[in-house]
């Protein structure tokens, strides 16, 4: 992934941020999910910078070695959104077009809901508005089954042991190399990051900090939600419910035959959706 790597301080935290594109380009904030890093945007970033945008892709809280608090509560959604807003301030980005995949989408939804003045447009990838996900989980047996893996992630110690055993065999399986477009080299990079002391625990703390109290308001900013029908984690019920929680201009982009790993498997289609959303504002 081209560009430069910045180390940016937010209080006593230090984030690694990949920056690319023209210095005067309109800023786009790219937020990765689990179990990846900012490297997941490698195929998307050139398509955005060629259009004149300036991209900022941080390794998020728990993933940057210098931003790895031990307290589970530090990974609650309210704090993740606040930390992201503070990181934008440290990067001198008053407002940005925000793109998030997987857990990064959850942060992006929360940022757009609670810090709307910082978000020019939102493109959420794979994961719908948290309220849409929760509603689907409660009424849709299929979504409940798709989400069953989270119960393992909640088990501190056991989850780390299971995922990292046998050269991280189960963690590696999650990347679905045969179908996802994620290269074996990228998997090796992700596994190396998450195998560092405390790293996987920090990443799993995003799940362990989940709470029904973490309600996210409806989103008023112009929004695109990009979902793929071969996603093993998010079913159609949750995807189609997303529209109910956006009051601003809303676009639903469904990608047939694409897995959960949209940034790697369908970078051109994703970049087109991002650029379309950006251009509309």
C-alpha positions as CSV (number, residue, x, y, z in Angstrom):
1,X,0.0,0.0,0.0
2,X,1.6,3.3,-1.1
3,X,1.6,6.6,0.7
4,X,3.2,7.4,4.0
5,X,2.8,6.1,7.5
6,X,2.1,8.7,10.2
7,X,2.3,8.1,13.9
8,X,-0.3,10.4,15.4
9,X,-0.8,11.1,19.1
10,X,-4.2,11.3,20.7
11,X,-3.6,11.9,24.4
12,X,-1.5,9.1,25.6
13,X,-2.4,6.9,22.6
14,X,-0.3,6.7,19.4
15,X,-2.0,5.6,16.2
16,X,-0.4,4.4,13.0
17,X,-2.2,6.0,10.1
18,X,-1.6,5.3,6.4
19,X,-2.0,8.5,4.4
20,X,-2.2,8.8,0.6
21,X,-3.3,11.1,-2.1
22,X,-2.9,14.8,-2.9
23,X,-2.3,17.0,0.1
24,X,-5.1,19.3,-0.9
25,X,-7.5,16.4,-1.6
26,X,-10.9,16.1,0.1
27,X,-10.3,13.9,3.1
28,X,-11.6,10.3,3.3
29,X,-11.3,8.4,6.6
30,X,-11.1,4.6,6.1
31,X,-11.9,2.5,9.2
32,X,-11.0,-1.3,9.1
33,X,-12.6,-4.1,11.0
34,X,-11.8,-7.4,12.7
35,X,-9.5,-9.3,12.2
36,X,-7.6,-6.9,9.9
37,X,-5.6,-3.6,9.8
38,X,-5.5,-0.5,7.7
39,X,-3.8,-2.7,5.0
40,X,-7.3,-4.1,4.0
41,X,-7.8,-0.8,2.0
42,X,-4.8,-1.5,-0.2
43,X,-6.8,-2.1,-3.4
44,X,-9.4,0.6,-2.7
45,X,-7.1,3.5,-1.8
46,X,-5.5,3.9,-5.3
47,X,-8.9,4.2,-6.9
48,X,-9.8,7.0,-4.5
49,X,-6.6,8.9,-4.7
50,X,-6.7,8.8,-8.5
51,X,-10.0,10.7,-8.2
52,X,-8.2,13.4,-6.2
53,X,-9.1,12.3,-2.7
54,X,-6.8,12.2,0.3
55,X,-7.1,9.0,2.3
56,X,-6.4,8.4,6.0
57,X,-6.5,4.8,7.1
58,X,-5.6,4.3,10.8
59,X,-4.9,1.0,12.6
60,X,-7.7,1.4,15.0
61,X,-7.7,1.2,18.8
62,X,-6.1,-2.0,20.0
63,X,-4.5,-2.6,16.6
64,X,-1.9,0.2,16.7
65,X,0.8,-1.0,19.1
66,X,0.8,2.4,20.8
67,X,-2.9,2.5,21.2
68,X,-3.7,-0.7,23.1
69,X,-5.5,0.0,26.4
70,X,-6.0,-3.0,28.7
71,X,-9.5,-1.9,30.0
72,X,-12.3,-3.6,28.1
73,X,-14.5,-0.5,28.6
74,X,-12.1,1.5,26.5
75,X,-13.5,-0.4,23.5
76,X,-17.1,0.6,24.0
77,X,-18.8,2.2,21.0
78,X,-19.1,5.6,22.6
79,X,-15.4,5.7,23.3
80,X,-14.4,4.3,19.9
81,X,-16.4,7.1,18.2
82,X,-14.9,9.8,20.5
83,X,-11.4,8.5,20.0
84,X,-11.9,8.6,16.2
85,X,-13.2,12.1,16.4
86,X,-10.1,13.1,18.5
87,X,-7.9,11.3,15.9
88,X,-9.5,13.4,13.1
89,X,-8.7,16.5,15.2
90,X,-5.1,15.4,15.7
91,X,-4.8,14.8,11.9
92,X,-6.3,18.3,11.3
93,X,-9.3,16.9,9.6
94,X,-12.3,19.0,10.7
95,X,-14.7,16.9,8.6
96,X,-14.3,13.9,6.3
97,X,-16.2,11.4,4.2
98,X,-16.1,8.4,6.4
99,X,-15.9,4.8,5.2
100,X,-16.0,1.8,7.5
101,X,-15.9,-2.0,7.0
102,X,-17.0,-4.6,9.6
103,X,-16.3,-3.1,13.1
104,X,-15.1,0.0,11.3
105,X,-18.6,0.3,10.0
106,X,-20.0,0.3,13.5
107,X,-17.6,3.1,14.5
108,X,-18.6,5.0,11.3
109,X,-22.3,4.7,12.1
110,X,-21.7,5.8,15.7
111,X,-19.5,8.7,14.6
112,X,-22.1,9.8,12.0
113,X,-24.9,9.6,14.7
114,X,-23.1,11.3,17.6
115,X,-20.6,13.5,15.8
116,X,-22.5,14.4,12.6
117,X,-20.6,17.7,12.3
118,X,-17.5,15.7,11.6
119,X,-19.0,13.4,8.8
120,X,-19.7,14.9,5.4
121,X,-20.9,11.5,4.1
122,X,-21.0,7.9,5.3
123,X,-20.3,4.7,3.4
124,X,-20.8,1.7,5.6
125,X,-19.5,-1.6,4.3
126,X,-20.9,-5.0,5.3
127,X,-22.3,-4.1,8.7
128,X,-25.6,-2.2,8.9
129,X,-26.7,0.4,11.5
130,X,-26.3,-1.2,14.9
131,X,-30.0,-0.9,15.6
132,X,-30.8,-2.8,12.4
133,X,-28.4,-5.6,13.4
134,X,-29.9,-5.8,16.9
135,X,-33.5,-5.9,15.5
136,X,-32.6,-8.7,13.1
137,X,-30.7,-10.7,15.7
138,X,-33.9,-10.6,17.9
139,X,-36.4,-11.7,15.3
140,X,-34.4,-13.6,12.6
141,X,-33.2,-17.1,13.6
142,X,-30.9,-17.1,10.6
143,X,-29.1,-13.9,11.8
144,X,-28.9,-15.4,15.3
145,X,-27.2,-18.4,13.8
146,X,-24.8,-16.3,11.7
147,X,-23.8,-14.4,14.9
148,X,-23.2,-17.5,17.0
149,X,-19.4,-17.1,16.6
150,X,-19.4,-14.1,18.9
151,X,-20.1,-16.2,21.9
152,X,-16.6,-17.6,21.6
153,X,-15.1,-14.2,21.2
154,X,-16.7,-13.1,24.6
155,X,-14.7,-15.8,26.4
156,X,-11.5,-14.1,27.5
157,X,-8.5,-16.4,27.3
158,X,-10.3,-19.2,25.6
159,X,-11.0,-17.3,22.4
160,X,-7.3,-16.2,22.2
161,X,-6.1,-19.8,22.7
162,X,-8.6,-21.3,20.2
163,X,-7.8,-18.7,17.5
164,X,-4.0,-18.8,17.8
165,X,-3.5,-22.5,18.3
166,X,-1.7,-24.5,15.6
167,X,-0.1,-21.5,13.9
168,X,-3.4,-19.6,14.2
169,X,-5.3,-22.1,12.1
170,X,-8.8,-21.0,13.1
171,X,-7.9,-17.3,12.8
172,X,-6.5,-17.9,9.3
173,X,-9.6,-19.8,8.3
174,X,-11.7,-16.7,9.0
175,X,-10.1,-14.8,6.0
176,X,-11.6,-17.3,3.5
177,X,-8.6,-17.0,1.2
178,X,-10.1,-19.2,-1.5
179,X,-13.1,-16.9,-2.0
180,X,-12.4,-13.5,-0.5
181,X,-9.6,-12.1,-2.6
182,X,-7.4,-11.8,0.5
183,X,-3.9,-13.0,-0.4
184,X,-2.0,-15.5,1.7
185,X,0.7,-12.8,2.2
186,X,-2.0,-10.4,3.6
187,X,-3.2,-13.1,6.0
188,X,0.3,-13.6,7.2
189,X,0.6,-9.9,7.9
190,X,-2.7,-9.8,9.8
191,X,-1.8,-12.9,11.8
192,X,1.6,-11.4,12.7
193,X,-0.1,-8.2,14.0
194,X,-2.6,-10.1,16.0
195,X,-0.1,-12.5,17.4
196,X,1.9,-9.8,19.2
197,X,1.5,-9.8,23.0
198,X,-1.9,-8.4,23.9
199,X,-3.0,-7.6,20.4
200,X,-5.7,-10.3,19.8
201,X,-7.1,-9.6,23.3
202,X,-7.4,-5.9,22.4
203,X,-9.1,-6.7,19.1
204,X,-11.5,-9.1,20.8
205,X,-12.3,-6.5,23.5
206,X,-14.4,-4.7,20.8
207,X,-16.8,-7.7,21.1
208,X,-16.4,-7.9,24.9
209,X,-17.4,-4.3,25.3
210,X,-20.7,-4.8,23.4
211,X,-23.7,-3.7,25.4
212,X,-27.4,-3.2,24.8
213,X,-26.9,0.2,26.4
214,X,-24.8,1.3,23.5
215,X,-27.7,2.7,21.5
216,X,-26.9,4.5,18.3
217,X,-29.3,7.3,17.1
218,X,-30.6,7.5,13.5
219,X,-28.1,8.9,11.0
220,X,-28.9,12.2,9.3
221,X,-25.9,12.5,7.0
222,X,-25.9,11.3,3.4
223,X,-25.3,7.5,3.6
224,X,-24.5,4.5,1.4
225,X,-24.7,1.0,2.8
226,X,-22.8,-1.6,0.8
227,X,-23.7,-5.2,1.5
228,X,-22.9,-8.5,-0.2
229,X,-25.3,-11.4,-0.4
230,X,-22.5,-14.0,0.2
231,X,-21.7,-12.5,3.6
232,X,-21.6,-15.2,6.2
233,X,-22.0,-12.8,9.1
234,X,-24.8,-10.4,7.9
235,X,-28.0,-11.7,6.4
236,X,-30.6,-9.9,4.2
237,X,-33.0,-9.2,7.1
238,X,-30.4,-6.9,8.9
239,X,-29.2,-5.4,5.6
240,X,-32.7,-4.4,4.4
241,X,-33.7,-3.1,7.8
242,X,-30.8,-0.6,7.7
243,X,-32.8,2.0,5.8
244,X,-35.1,2.5,8.7
245,X,-32.3,4.1,10.7
246,X,-31.1,6.7,8.2
247,X,-33.1,9.9,7.8
248,X,-30.6,11.5,5.4
249,X,-30.3,10.6,1.7
250,X,-29.8,6.8,1.6
251,X,-28.4,4.4,-1.0
252,X,-28.4,0.6,-0.6
253,X,-25.8,-1.1,-2.8
254,X,-26.1,-4.9,-2.9
255,X,-23.2,-6.9,-4.4
256,X,-24.2,-10.3,-5.6
257,X,-21.8,-13.2,-5.1
258,X,-19.4,-11.2,-3.0
259,X,-18.3,-12.4,0.5
260,X,-17.9,-10.4,3.7
261,X,-14.5,-9.2,2.5
262,X,-15.7,-6.5,0.1
263,X,-12.6,-4.2,0.2
264,X,-10.4,-7.1,-1.1
265,X,-12.9,-9.0,-3.3
266,X,-14.7,-6.1,-5.0
267,X,-12.5,-3.0,-4.6
268,X,-13.7,-1.4,-7.9
269,X,-17.4,-1.8,-7.0
270,X,-16.7,-0.5,-3.5
271,X,-14.7,2.5,-4.7
272,X,-17.4,3.3,-7.2
273,X,-20.0,3.4,-4.4
274,X,-17.7,5.6,-2.2
275,X,-17.0,8.0,-5.1
276,X,-20.7,8.2,-5.9
277,X,-21.6,9.0,-2.3
278,X,-18.7,11.5,-2.0
279,X,-19.7,13.3,-5.3
280,X,-23.3,13.7,-4.1
281,X,-22.2,15.9,-1.3
